Amino acid sequence: MKRNDIDQAISDLTRSIELAPIEASGYYNRGLAFRQKGDIEKARADFRRALELVKVPELRELIEKQLQELDG
């Protein structure tokens, strides 16, 4: 995502999720990429899945903030 290649970032993050499907960070980061791409529904779905899996309070706050911003 830092190189502004959102499609490649989504592909890489999808692979990361396949390898570690119970890690919230993969869903959170892919949600950020989908949001940046403008695919709000996919972003929302990834943020919700991340929220189900998250164990780190700081990450939970970031995820909740993203969902609040999307839900307006």
mmCIF file of the N, C-alpha and C atoms, coordinates in Angstrom:
data_MODEL
# 
_entry.id   MODEL 
# 
loop_
_atom_site.group_PDB 
_atom_site.id 
_atom_site.type_symbol 
_atom_site.label_atom_id 
_atom_site.label_alt_id 
_atom_site.label_comp_id 
_atom_site.label_asym_id 
_atom_site.label_entity_id 
_atom_site.label_seq_id 
_atom_site.pdbx_PDB_ins_code 
_atom_site.Cartn_x 
_atom_site.Cartn_y 
_atom_site.Cartn_z 
_atom_site.occupancy 
_atom_site.B_iso_or_equiv 
_atom_site.pdbx_formal_charge 
_atom_site.auth_seq_id 
_atom_site.auth_comp_id 
_atom_site.auth_asym_id 
_atom_site.auth_atom_id 
_atom_site.pdbx_PDB_model_num 
ATOM 1   N N  . MET A 1 1  ? 0.820   -1.187  0.000  1.00 0.00 ? 1  MET A N  1 
ATOM 2   C CA . MET A 1 1  ? 0.000   0.000   0.000  1.00 0.00 ? 1  MET A CA 1 
ATOM 3   C C  . MET A 1 1  ? 0.866   1.253   0.000  1.00 0.00 ? 1  MET A C  1 
ATOM 4   N N  . LYS A 1 2  ? 2.035   1.155   0.583  1.00 0.00 ? 2  LYS A N  1 
ATOM 5   C CA . LYS A 1 2  ? 2.926   2.316   0.630  1.00 0.00 ? 2  LYS A CA 1 
ATOM 6   C C  . LYS A 1 2  ? 3.375   2.745   -0.760 1.00 0.00 ? 2  LYS A C  1 
ATOM 7   N N  . ARG A 1 3  ? 3.384   1.779   -1.702 1.00 0.00 ? 3  ARG A N  1 
ATOM 8   C CA . ARG A 1 3  ? 3.786   2.103   -3.076 1.00 0.00 ? 3  ARG A CA 1 
ATOM 9   C C  . ARG A 1 3  ? 2.588   2.519   -3.916 1.00 0.00 ? 3  ARG A C  1 
ATOM 10  N N  . ASN A 1 4  ? 1.435   2.620   -3.279 1.00 0.00 ? 4  ASN A N  1 
ATOM 11  C CA . ASN A 1 4  ? 0.203   3.017   -3.958 1.00 0.00 ? 4  ASN A CA 1 
ATOM 12  C C  . ASN A 1 4  ? -0.267  1.985   -4.969 1.00 0.00 ? 4  ASN A C  1 
ATOM 13  N N  . ASP A 1 5  ? 0.128   0.741   -4.817 1.00 0.00 ? 5  ASP A N  1 
ATOM 14  C CA . ASP A 1 5  ? -0.353  -0.341  -5.661 1.00 0.00 ? 5  ASP A CA 1 
ATOM 15  C C  . ASP A 1 5  ? -1.391  -1.112  -4.848 1.00 0.00 ? 5  ASP A C  1 
ATOM 16  N N  . ILE A 1 6  ? -2.597  -0.562  -4.803 1.00 0.00 ? 6  ILE A N  1 
ATOM 17  C CA . ILE A 1 6  ? -3.646  -1.098  -3.949 1.00 0.00 ? 6  ILE A CA 1 
ATOM 18  C C  . ILE A 1 6  ? -4.043  -2.512  -4.361 1.00 0.00 ? 6  ILE A C  1 
ATOM 19  N N  . ASP A 1 7  ? -4.145  -2.763  -5.651 1.00 0.00 ? 7  ASP A N  1 
ATOM 20  C CA . ASP A 1 7  ? -4.526  -4.103  -6.096 1.00 0.00 ? 7  ASP A CA 1 
ATOM 21  C C  . ASP A 1 7  ? -3.507  -5.150  -5.672 1.00 0.00 ? 7  ASP A C  1 
ATOM 22  N N  . GLN A 1 8  ? -2.233  -4.816  -5.760 1.00 0.00 ? 8  GLN A N  1 
ATOM 23  C CA . GLN A 1 8  ? -1.198  -5.755  -5.311 1.00 0.00 ? 8  GLN A CA 1 
ATOM 24  C C  . GLN A 1 8  ? -1.258  -5.940  -3.800 1.00 0.00 ? 8  GLN A C  1 
ATOM 25  N N  . ALA A 1 9  ? -1.517  -4.868  -3.086 1.00 0.00 ? 9  ALA A N  1 
ATOM 26  C CA . ALA A 1 9  ? -1.640  -4.956  -1.628 1.00 0.00 ? 9  ALA A CA 1 
ATOM 27  C C  . ALA A 1 9  ? -2.801  -5.877  -1.254 1.00 0.00 ? 9  ALA A C  1 
ATOM 28  N N  . ILE A 1 10 ? -3.935  -5.734  -1.928 1.00 0.00 ? 10 ILE A N  1 
ATOM 29  C CA . ILE A 1 10 ? -5.086  -6.586  -1.648 1.00 0.00 ? 10 ILE A CA 1 
ATOM 30  C C  . ILE A 1 10 ? -4.741  -8.044  -1.944 1.00 0.00 ? 10 ILE A C  1 
ATOM 31  N N  . SER A 1 11 ? -4.060  -8.291  -3.041 1.00 0.00 ? 11 SER A N  1 
ATOM 32  C CA . SER A 1 11 ? -3.642  -9.648  -3.389 1.00 0.00 ? 11 SER A CA 1 
ATOM 33  C C  . SER A 1 11 ? -2.712  -10.226 -2.331 1.00 0.00 ? 11 SER A C  1 
ATOM 34  N N  . ASP A 1 12 ? -1.725  -9.445  -1.919 1.00 0.00 ? 12 ASP A N  1 
ATOM 35  C CA . ASP A 1 12 ? -0.773  -9.902  -0.894 1.00 0.00 ? 12 ASP A CA 1 
ATOM 36  C C  . ASP A 1 12 ? -1.473  -10.161 0.436  1.00 0.00 ? 12 ASP A C  1 
ATOM 37  N N  . LEU A 1 13 ? -2.381  -9.266  0.805  1.00 0.00 ? 13 LEU A N  1 
ATOM 38  C CA . LEU A 1 13 ? -3.086  -9.420  2.077  1.00 0.00 ? 13 LEU A CA 1 
ATOM 39  C C  . LEU A 1 13 ? -4.053  -10.599 2.037  1.00 0.00 ? 13 LEU A C  1 
ATOM 40  N N  . THR A 1 14 ? -4.646  -10.847 0.895  1.00 0.00 ? 14 THR A N  1 
ATOM 41  C CA . THR A 1 14 ? -5.512  -12.020 0.747  1.00 0.00 ? 14 THR A CA 1 
ATOM 42  C C  . THR A 1 14 ? -4.699  -13.289 0.964  1.00 0.00 ? 14 THR A C  1 
ATOM 43  N N  . ARG A 1 15 ? -3.515  -13.327 0.403  1.00 0.00 ? 15 ARG A N  1 
ATOM 44  C CA . ARG A 1 15 ? -2.625  -14.482 0.608  1.00 0.00 ? 15 ARG A CA 1 
ATOM 45  C C  . ARG A 1 15 ? -2.236  -14.605 2.081  1.00 0.00 ? 15 ARG A C  1 
ATOM 46  N N  . SER A 1 16 ? -1.963  -13.491 2.712  1.00 0.00 ? 16 SER A N  1 
ATOM 47  C CA . SER A 1 16 ? -1.633  -13.493 4.136  1.00 0.00 ? 16 SER A CA 1 
ATOM 48  C C  . SER A 1 16 ? -2.787  -14.061 4.965  1.00 0.00 ? 16 SER A C  1 
ATOM 49  N N  . ILE A 1 17 ? -4.007  -13.686 4.610  1.00 0.00 ? 17 ILE A N  1 
ATOM 50  C CA . ILE A 1 17 ? -5.187  -14.189 5.317  1.00 0.00 ? 17 ILE A CA 1 
ATOM 51  C C  . ILE A 1 17 ? -5.337  -15.689 5.089  1.00 0.00 ? 17 ILE A C  1 
ATOM 52  N N  . GLU A 1 18 ? -5.051  -16.154 3.889  1.00 0.00 ? 18 GLU A N  1 
ATOM 53  C CA . GLU A 1 18 ? -5.116  -17.590 3.610  1.00 0.00 ? 18 GLU A CA 1 
ATOM 54  C C  . GLU A 1 18 ? -4.136  -18.358 4.484  1.00 0.00 ? 18 GLU A C  1 
ATOM 55  N N  . LEU A 1 19 ? -2.968  -17.781 4.726  1.00 0.00 ? 19 LEU A N  1 
ATOM 56  C CA . LEU A 1 19 ? -1.938  -18.440 5.528  1.00 0.00 ? 19 LEU A CA 1 
ATOM 57  C C  . LEU A 1 19 ? -2.197  -18.334 7.032  1.00 0.00 ? 19 LEU A C  1 
ATOM 58  N N  . ALA A 1 20 ? -2.870  -17.270 7.449  1.00 0.00 ? 20 ALA A N  1 
ATOM 59  C CA . ALA A 1 20 ? -3.137  -17.051 8.873  1.00 0.00 ? 20 ALA A CA 1 
ATOM 60  C C  . ALA A 1 20 ? -4.555  -16.495 9.040  1.00 0.00 ? 20 ALA A C  1 
ATOM 61  N N  . PRO A 1 21 ? -5.570  -17.337 8.837  1.00 0.00 ? 21 PRO A N  1 
ATOM 62  C CA . PRO A 1 21 ? -6.955  -16.855 8.810  1.00 0.00 ? 21 PRO A CA 1 
ATOM 63  C C  . PRO A 1 21 ? -7.516  -16.374 10.149 1.00 0.00 ? 21 PRO A C  1 
ATOM 64  N N  . ILE A 1 22 ? -6.793  -16.606 11.229 1.00 0.00 ? 22 ILE A N  1 
ATOM 65  C CA . ILE A 1 22 ? -7.314  -16.150 12.522 1.00 0.00 ? 22 ILE A CA 1 
ATOM 66  C C  . ILE A 1 22 ? -6.587  -14.914 13.048 1.00 0.00 ? 22 ILE A C  1 
ATOM 67  N N  . GLU A 1 23 ? -5.781  -14.286 12.201 1.00 0.00 ? 23 GLU A N  1 
ATOM 68  C CA . GLU A 1 23 ? -5.072  -13.062 12.563 1.00 0.00 ? 23 GLU A CA 1 
ATOM 69  C C  . GLU A 1 23 ? -5.879  -11.843 12.130 1.00 0.00 ? 23 GLU A C  1 
ATOM 70  N N  . ALA A 1 24 ? -6.290  -11.050 13.083 1.00 0.00 ? 24 ALA A N  1 
ATOM 71  C CA . ALA A 1 24 ? -7.111  -9.872  12.801 1.00 0.00 ? 24 ALA A CA 1 
ATOM 72  C C  . ALA A 1 24 ? -6.395  -8.851  11.929 1.00 0.00 ? 24 ALA A C  1 
ATOM 73  N N  . SER A 1 25 ? -5.085  -8.747  12.072 1.00 0.00 ? 25 SER A N  1 
ATOM 74  C CA . SER A 1 25 ? -4.351  -7.696  11.363 1.00 0.00 ? 25 SER A CA 1 
ATOM 75  C C  . SER A 1 25 ? -4.446  -7.826  9.848  1.00 0.00 ? 25 SER A C  1 
ATOM 76  N N  . GLY A 1 26 ? -4.499  -9.045  9.323  1.00 0.00 ? 26 GLY A N  1 
ATOM 77  C CA . GLY A 1 26 ? -4.632  -9.225  7.881  1.00 0.00 ? 26 GLY A CA 1 
ATOM 78  C C  . GLY A 1 26 ? -5.941  -8.655  7.358  1.00 0.00 ? 26 GLY A C  1 
ATOM 79  N N  . TYR A 1 27 ? -7.012  -8.939  8.085  1.00 0.00 ? 27 TYR A N  1 
ATOM 80  C CA . TYR A 1 27 ? -8.327  -8.413  7.699  1.00 0.00 ? 27 TYR A CA 1 
ATOM 81  C C  . TYR A 1 27 ? -8.371  -6.894  7.850  1.00 0.00 ? 27 TYR A C  1 
ATOM 82  N N  . TYR A 1 28 ? -7.784  -6.404  8.925  1.00 0.00 ? 28 TYR A N  1 
ATOM 83  C CA . TYR A 1 28 ? -7.769  -4.953  9.150  1.00 0.00 ? 28 TYR A CA 1 
ATOM 84  C C  . TYR A 1 28 ? -7.027  -4.244  8.018  1.00 0.00 ? 28 TYR A C  1 
ATOM 85  N N  . ASN A 1 29 ? -5.842  -4.734  7.699  1.00 0.00 ? 29 ASN A N  1 
ATOM 86  C CA . ASN A 1 29 ? -5.045  -4.089  6.648  1.00 0.00 ? 29 ASN A CA 1 
ATOM 87  C C  . ASN A 1 29 ? -5.689  -4.215  5.274  1.00 0.00 ? 29 ASN A C  1 
ATOM 88  N N  . ARG A 1 30 ? -6.293  -5.370  4.993  1.00 0.00 ? 30 ARG A N  1 
ATOM 89  C CA . ARG A 1 30 ? -6.976  -5.497  3.714  1.00 0.00 ? 30 ARG A CA 1 
ATOM 90  C C  . ARG A 1 30 ? -8.204  -4.586  3.689  1.00 0.00 ? 30 ARG A C  1 
ATOM 91  N N  . GLY A 1 31 ? -8.856  -4.430  4.828  1.00 0.00 ? 31 GLY A N  1 
ATOM 92  C CA . GLY A 1 31 ? -9.971  -3.494  4.907  1.00 0.00 ? 31 GLY A CA 1 
ATOM 93  C C  . GLY A 1 31 ? -9.531  -2.078  4.591  1.00 0.00 ? 31 GLY A C  1 
ATOM 94  N N  . LEU A 1 32 ? -8.359  -1.702  5.089  1.00 0.00 ? 32 LEU A N  1 
ATOM 95  C CA . LEU A 1 32 ? -7.816  -0.379  4.773  1.00 0.00 ? 32 LEU A CA 1 
ATOM 96  C C  . LEU A 1 32 ? -7.569  -0.235  3.272  1.00 0.00 ? 32 LEU A C  1 
ATOM 97  N N  . ALA A 1 33 ? -7.052  -1.293  2.668  1.00 0.00 ? 33 ALA A N  1 
ATOM 98  C CA . ALA A 1 33 ? -6.779  -1.255  1.229  1.00 0.00 ? 33 ALA A CA 1 
ATOM 99  C C  . ALA A 1 33 ? -8.085  -1.149  0.437  1.00 0.00 ? 33 ALA A C  1 
ATOM 100 N N  . PHE A 1 34 ? -9.087  -1.942  0.824  1.00 0.00 ? 34 PHE A N  1 
ATOM 101 C CA . PHE A 1 34 ? -10.381 -1.852  0.138  1.00 0.00 ? 34 PHE A CA 1 
ATOM 102 C C  . PHE A 1 34 ? -10.987 -0.463  0.310  1.00 0.00 ? 34 PHE A C  1 
ATOM 103 N N  . ARG A 1 35 ? -10.837 0.091   1.494  1.00 0.00 ? 35 ARG A N  1 
ATOM 104 C CA . ARG A 1 35 ? -11.373 1.435   1.727  1.00 0.00 ? 35 ARG A CA 1 
ATOM 105 C C  . ARG A 1 35 ? -10.681 2.451   0.821  1.00 0.00 ? 35 ARG A C  1 
ATOM 106 N N  . GLN A 1 36 ? -9.366  2.348   0.735  1.00 0.00 ? 36 GLN A N  1 
ATOM 107 C CA . GLN A 1 36 ? -8.612  3.266   -0.111 1.00 0.00 ? 36 GLN A CA 1 
ATOM 108 C C  . GLN A 1 36 ? -9.015  3.115   -1.578 1.00 0.00 ? 36 GLN A C  1 
ATOM 109 N N  . LYS A 1 37 ? -9.355  1.898   -1.962 1.00 0.00 ? 37 LYS A N  1 
ATOM 110 C CA . LYS A 1 37 ? -9.768  1.633   -3.344 1.00 0.00 ? 37 LYS A CA 1 
ATOM 111 C C  . LYS A 1 37 ? -11.196 2.110   -3.602 1.00 0.00 ? 37 LYS A C  1 
ATOM 112 N N  . GLY A 1 38 ? -11.944 2.328   -2.526 1.00 0.00 ? 38 GLY A N  1 
ATOM 113 C CA . GLY A 1 38 ? -13.321 2.788   -2.670 1.00 0.00 ? 38 GLY A CA 1 
ATOM 114 C C  . GLY A 1 38 ? -14.346 1.678   -2.588 1.00 0.00 ? 38 GLY A C  1 
ATOM 115 N N  . ASP A 1 39 ? -13.918 0.472   -2.249 1.00 0.00 ? 39 ASP A N  1 
ATOM 116 C CA . ASP A 1 39 ? -14.825 -0.665  -2.116 1.00 0.00 ? 39 ASP A CA 1 
ATOM 117 C C  . ASP A 1 39 ? -15.266 -0.757  -0.655 1.00 0.00 ? 39 ASP A C  1 
ATOM 118 N N  . ILE A 1 40 ? -16.242 0.054   -0.318 1.00 0.00 ? 40 ILE A N  1 
ATOM 119 C CA . ILE A 1 40 ? -16.648 0.229   1.076  1.00 0.00 ? 40 ILE A CA 1 
ATOM 120 C C  . ILE A 1 40 ? -17.259 -1.044  1.667  1.00 0.00 ? 40 ILE A C  1 
ATOM 121 N N  . GLU A 1 41 ? -18.044 -1.765  0.889  1.00 0.00 ? 41 GLU A N  1 
ATOM 122 C CA . GLU A 1 41 ? -18.676 -2.981  1.418  1.00 0.00 ? 41 GLU A CA 1 
ATOM 123 C C  . GLU A 1 41 ? -17.641 -4.043  1.782  1.00 0.00 ? 41 GLU A C  1 
ATOM 124 N N  . LYS A 1 42 ? -16.643 -4.222  0.937  1.00 0.00 ? 42 LYS A N  1 
ATOM 125 C CA . LYS A 1 42 ? -15.585 -5.189  1.257  1.00 0.00 ? 42 LYS A CA 1 
ATOM 126 C C  . LYS A 1 42 ? -14.759 -4.710  2.438  1.00 0.00 ? 42 LYS A C  1 
ATOM 127 N N  . ALA A 1 43 ? -14.519 -3.410  2.514  1.00 0.00 ? 43 ALA A N  1 
ATOM 128 C CA . ALA A 1 43 ? -13.789 -2.853  3.660  1.00 0.00 ? 43 ALA A CA 1 
ATOM 129 C C  . ALA A 1 43 ? -14.560 -3.121  4.942  1.00 0.00 ? 43 ALA A C  1 
ATOM 130 N N  . ARG A 1 44 ? -15.845 -2.833  4.913  1.00 0.00 ? 44 ARG A N  1 
ATOM 131 C CA . ARG A 1 44 ? -16.691 -3.041  6.086  1.00 0.00 ? 44 ARG A CA 1 
ATOM 132 C C  . ARG A 1 44 ? -16.677 -4.514  6.505  1.00 0.00 ? 44 ARG A C  1 
ATOM 133 N N  . ALA A 1 45 ? -16.777 -5.425  5.554  1.00 0.00 ? 45 ALA A N  1 
ATOM 134 C CA . ALA A 1 45 ? -16.770 -6.858  5.859  1.00 0.00 ? 45 ALA A CA 1 
ATOM 135 C C  . ALA A 1 45 ? -15.451 -7.278  6.507  1.00 0.00 ? 45 ALA A C  1 
ATOM 136 N N  . ASP A 1 46 ? -14.341 -6.777  5.973  1.00 0.00 ? 46 ASP A N  1 
ATOM 137 C CA . ASP A 1 46 ? -13.036 -7.125  6.556  1.00 0.00 ? 46 ASP A CA 1 
ATOM 138 C C  . ASP A 1 46 ? -12.874 -6.533  7.951  1.00 0.00 ? 46 ASP A C  1 
ATOM 139 N N  . PHE A 1 47 ? -13.320 -5.306  8.158  1.00 0.00 ? 47 PHE A N  1 
ATOM 140 C CA . PHE A 1 47 ? -13.225 -4.707  9.485  1.00 0.00 ? 47 PHE A CA 1 
ATOM 141 C C  . PHE A 1 47 ? -14.076 -5.482  10.493 1.00 0.00 ? 47 PHE A C  1 
ATOM 142 N N  . ARG A 1 48 ? -15.249 -5.923  10.071 1.00 0.00 ? 48 ARG A N  1 
ATOM 143 C CA . ARG A 1 48 ? -16.109 -6.701  10.975 1.00 0.00 ? 48 ARG A CA 1 
ATOM 144 C C  . ARG A 1 48 ? -15.469 -8.043  11.320 1.00 0.00 ? 48 ARG A C  1 
ATOM 145 N N  . ARG A 1 49 ? -14.856 -8.686  10.338 1.00 0.00 ? 49 ARG A N  1 
ATOM 146 C CA . ARG A 1 49 ? -14.178 -9.963  10.609 1.00 0.00 ? 49 ARG A CA 1 
ATOM 147 C C  . ARG A 1 49 ? -12.989 -9.733  11.537 1.00 0.00 ? 49 ARG A C  1 
ATOM 148 N N  . ALA A 1 50 ? -12.255 -8.665  11.304 1.00 0.00 ? 50 ALA A N  1 
ATOM 149 C CA . ALA A 1 50 ? -11.117 -8.346  12.178 1.00 0.00 ? 50 ALA A CA 1 
ATOM 150 C C  . ALA A 1 50 ? -11.591 -8.124  13.606 1.00 0.00 ? 50 ALA A C  1 
ATOM 151 N N  . LEU A 1 51 ? -12.717 -7.468  13.759 1.00 0.00 ? 51 LEU A N  1 
ATOM 152 C CA . LEU A 1 51 ? -13.253 -7.194  15.085 1.00 0.00 ? 51 LEU A CA 1 
ATOM 153 C C  . LEU A 1 51 ? -13.612 -8.491  15.811 1.00 0.00 ? 51 LEU A C  1 
ATOM 154 N N  . GLU A 1 52 ? -14.076 -9.489  15.070 1.00 0.00 ? 52 GLU A N  1 
ATOM 155 C CA . GLU A 1 52 ? -14.383 -10.786 15.668 1.00 0.00 ? 52 GLU A CA 1 
ATOM 156 C C  . GLU A 1 52 ? -13.124 -11.492 16.182 1.00 0.00 ? 52 GLU A C  1 
ATOM 157 N N  . LEU A 1 53 ? -11.994 -11.243 15.527 1.00 0.00 ? 53 LEU A N  1 
ATOM 158 C CA . LEU A 1 53 ? -10.764 -11.976 15.832 1.00 0.00 ? 53 LEU A CA 1 
ATOM 159 C C  . LEU A 1 53 ? -9.790  -11.234 16.736 1.00 0.00 ? 53 LEU A C  1 
ATOM 160 N N  . VAL A 1 54 ? -9.932  -9.938  16.849 1.00 0.00 ? 54 VAL A N  1 
ATOM 161 C CA . VAL A 1 54 ? -8.914  -9.118  17.500 1.00 0.00 ? 54 VAL A CA 1 
ATOM 162 C C  . VAL A 1 54 ? -8.754  -9.457  18.981 1.00 0.00 ? 54 VAL A C  1 
ATOM 163 N N  . LYS A 1 55 ? -7.497  -9.440  19.426 1.00 0.00 ? 55 LYS A N  1 
ATOM 164 C CA . LYS A 1 55 ? -7.169  -9.695  20.824 1.00 0.00 ? 55 LYS A CA 1 
ATOM 165 C C  . LYS A 1 55 ? -6.435  -8.514  21.454 1.00 0.00 ? 55 LYS A C  1 
ATOM 166 N N  . VAL A 1 56 ? -5.929  -7.629  20.624 1.00 0.00 ? 56 VAL A N  1 
ATOM 167 C CA . VAL A 1 56 ? -5.135  -6.488  21.098 1.00 0.00 ? 56 VAL A CA 1 
ATOM 168 C C  . VAL A 1 56 ? -6.055  -5.274  21.233 1.00 0.00 ? 56 VAL A C  1 
ATOM 169 N N  . PRO A 1 57 ? -6.187  -4.719  22.436 1.00 0.00 ? 57 PRO A N  1 
ATOM 170 C CA . PRO A 1 57 ? -7.110  -3.598  22.637 1.00 0.00 ? 57 PRO A CA 1 
ATOM 171 C C  . PRO A 1 57 ? -6.847  -2.399  21.721 1.00 0.00 ? 57 PRO A C  1 
ATOM 172 N N  . GLU A 1 58 ? -5.594  -2.102  21.463 1.00 0.00 ? 58 GLU A N  1 
ATOM 173 C CA . GLU A 1 58 ? -5.278  -0.947  20.615 1.00 0.00 ? 58 GLU A CA 1 
ATOM 174 C C  . GLU A 1 58 ? -5.766  -1.163  19.183 1.00 0.00 ? 58 GLU A C  1 
ATOM 175 N N  . LEU A 1 59 ? -5.623  -2.381  18.696 1.00 0.00 ? 59 LEU A N  1 
ATOM 176 C CA . LEU A 1 59 ? -6.103  -2.687  17.352 1.00 0.00 ? 59 LEU A CA 1 
ATOM 177 C C  . LEU A 1 59 ? -7.628  -2.668  17.322 1.00 0.00 ? 59 LEU A C  1 
ATOM 178 N N  . ARG A 1 60 ? -8.252  -3.137  18.387 1.00 0.00 ? 60 ARG A N  1 
ATOM 179 C CA . ARG A 1 60 ? -9.721  -3.095  18.474 1.00 0.00 ? 60 ARG A CA 1 
ATOM 180 C C  . ARG A 1 60 ? -10.213 -1.656  18.315 1.00 0.00 ? 60 ARG A C  1 
ATOM 181 N N  . GLU A 1 61 ? -9.552  -0.729  18.970 1.00 0.00 ? 61 GLU A N  1 
ATOM 182 C CA . GLU A 1 61 ? -9.943  0.681   18.870 1.00 0.00 ? 61 GLU A CA 1 
ATOM 183 C C  . GLU A 1 61 ? -9.810  1.195   17.436 1.00 0.00 ? 61 GLU A C  1 
ATOM 184 N N  . LEU A 1 62 ? -8.730  0.821   16.758 1.00 0.00 ? 62 LEU A N  1 
ATOM 185 C CA . LEU A 1 62 ? -8.530  1.255   15.369 1.00 0.00 ? 62 LEU A CA 1 
ATOM 186 C C  . LEU A 1 62 ? -9.616  0.685   14.454 1.00 0.00 ? 62 LEU A C  1 
ATOM 187 N N  . ILE A 1 63 ? -9.956  -0.572  14.659 1.00 0.00 ? 63 ILE A N  1 
ATOM 188 C CA . ILE A 1 63 ? -10.983 -1.215  13.846 1.00 0.00 ? 63 ILE A CA 1 
ATOM 189 C C  . ILE A 1 63 ? -12.334 -0.546  14.087 1.00 0.00 ? 63 ILE A C  1 
ATOM 190 N N  . GLU A 1 64 ? -12.661 -0.333  15.347 1.00 0.00 ? 64 GLU A N  1 
ATOM 191 C CA . GLU A 1 64 ? -13.937 0.305   15.672 1.00 0.00 ? 64 GLU A CA 1 
ATOM 192 C C  . GLU A 1 64 ? -14.015 1.703   15.077 1.00 0.00 ? 64 GLU A C  1 
ATOM 193 N N  . LYS A 1 65 ? -12.908 2.430   15.080 1.00 0.00 ? 65 LYS A N  1 
ATOM 194 C CA . LYS A 1 65 ? -12.885 3.761   14.504 1.00 0.00 ? 65 LYS A CA 1 
ATOM 195 C C  . LYS A 1 65 ? -13.153 3.700   12.995 1.00 0.00 ? 65 LYS A C  1 
ATOM 196 N N  . GLN A 1 66 ? -12.539 2.743   12.319 1.00 0.00 ? 66 GLN A N  1 
ATOM 197 C CA . GLN A 1 66 ? -12.765 2.596   10.875 1.00 0.00 ? 66 GLN A CA 1 
ATOM 198 C C  . GLN A 1 66 ? -14.232 2.317   10.582 1.00 0.00 ? 66 GLN A C  1 
ATOM 199 N N  . LEU A 1 67 ? -14.834 1.421   11.366 1.00 0.00 ? 67 LEU A N  1 
ATOM 200 C CA . LEU A 1 67 ? -16.245 1.101   11.153 1.00 0.00 ? 67 LEU A CA 1 
ATOM 201 C C  . LEU A 1 67 ? -17.145 2.298   11.436 1.00 0.00 ? 67 LEU A C  1 
ATOM 202 N N  . GLN A 1 68 ? -16.823 3.059   12.458 1.00 0.00 ? 68 GLN A N  1 
ATOM 203 C CA . GLN A 1 68 ? -17.610 4.261   12.765 1.00 0.00 ? 68 GLN A CA 1 
ATOM 204 C C  . GLN A 1 68 ? -17.539 5.256   11.623 1.00 0.00 ? 68 GLN A C  1 
ATOM 205 N N  . GLU A 1 69 ? -16.362 5.432   11.069 1.00 0.00 ? 69 GLU A N  1 
ATOM 206 C CA . GLU A 1 69 ? -16.204 6.371   9.961  1.00 0.00 ? 69 GLU A CA 1 
ATOM 207 C C  . GLU A 1 69 ? -16.962 5.896   8.720  1.00 0.00 ? 69 GLU A C  1 
ATOM 208 N N  . LEU A 1 70 ? -16.957 4.594   8.459  1.00 0.00 ? 70 LEU A N  1 
ATOM 209 C CA . LEU A 1 70 ? -17.681 4.067   7.302  1.00 0.00 ? 70 LEU A CA 1 
ATOM 210 C C  . LEU A 1 70 ? -19.192 4.149   7.493  1.00 0.00 ? 70 LEU A C  1 
ATOM 211 N N  . ASP A 1 71 ? -19.622 3.960   8.728  1.00 0.00 ? 71 ASP A N  1 
ATOM 212 C CA . ASP A 1 71 ? -21.060 3.971   9.015  1.00 0.00 ? 71 ASP A CA 1 
ATOM 213 C C  . ASP A 1 71 ? -21.596 5.399   9.193  1.00 0.00 ? 71 ASP A C  1 
ATOM 214 N N  . GLY A 1 72 ? -20.654 6.338   9.241  1.00 0.00 ? 72 GLY A N  1 
ATOM 215 C CA . GLY A 1 72 ? -20.965 7.754   9.258  1.00 0.00 ? 72 GLY A CA 1 
ATOM 216 C C  . GLY A 1 72 ? -21.735 8.222   10.416 1.00 0.00 ? 72 GLY A C  1 
# 
